[in-house]
């Protein structure tokens, strides 16, 4: 039977390994880009899988002062589309990282 020091050393090593994997996952999510779109692609928003907005592109045909409300709605819709895609990619990446960990059902890591 292993003594307590060996068990503590193994637990510490496992915790350090999980922390390294989480750091790698965070770095990966910061590099993955998703694009949300609305209005048939007339408004596009690029974001990282961590949710950082990289750019907003609005087709020139939408820049009409009388249609300001529609443009604002399309920008919001594109943002929400990008956010949903970022969340999906983030979940997929985290699932890859946690697939070998003995976590209880429904347990979510802090991302």
N, C-alpha and C positions, 0 to 999 in steps of 0.2 A: 504494500500500500504506500502511496506517495505521502510524503509529509506535507505540512501546511505551506512551507516555504516554496516547495516545488509547484504546488497548486496556485499559489499567489503569483509566482513567476510566469506560469502558463497563462493565467488570466490577464496579467499585465501585457504579455506579448500579444495575446489575442486582441486586447483593447487597442494597442498601438497599431496592429494590422488593420483593424476596422477604421481607425482614424485616418490612416494613409489612404485607404480605399475611398473614404468619404471626401478627402481632399482632392483625390484624383477625379472623382465624380463631379465635384464642384468646378474644377478646372475644365473638364470636358463640357459641362453644361454652358459654361461661359463662351465656349468656342462654337457651339452648334447654333446655326441660324435658322429661323423659321420666317415665313412670310404670310401675313394675314392680308386678306383682300376683301373688298366690298364693291358693290355697284358693278359687278361683272369685270372686276380688275381695274376700274378707274381710280380707285384709291387703294394703295398698297402700303403696308407697314412691315418693315423688317425688324426682328427682335432676336435676342439670344434666347436660348432655352431657359435661362434664368430670369427672363422677363425684361431685360434692358432693351429699350427702344433704340434701334440703330438709325433708322431713317423712315421718312414719310414721303410718299410720292403721290401727287394728285395730278390727274390728267387735266390739261389746259381747258378742255371742254367744260369742266365743272366750275371754273372760276367765273361765275356770273353773280354779281351782287344780289340779284333778285332770288337766287337759289341758295343763299347762304345757309339756311337751315338744313337743306338736303345735304349739302357738303359736310356740315358738322355731324349729321347723323351717319354719313358714310365713313367719316374718319373714326367715329366711335365704334362703328360696326367692324371696321378693319382692325382697330386696336383689339377689340374683344376676340376676333378671329385669331390674331397673332398670339394673344395671351392663352387661348385655348390650345393652340398648337404647341406653344412653349410648355404648357403644363403636361400635355401628352408626352412630349419628348422627354421631359424631366422624369416623369413617372416610369417610362421605359428604361431610361438609364439607371434610375435607382433600383428598379426591379432586377436589372442585370447584376448590380453590385451586391444586393442583399440576397440573391438567390441561394447562396451557400450558407447564409447565416441562420442560426436557429432562433428566429424571432417569432413571438406569438402572433396569431392571426390579428390583422388590423393594426399592428404596431407600425407607426410611421416615424421615420428618422427626421431630424430637424432640418428640412429644406423647404 
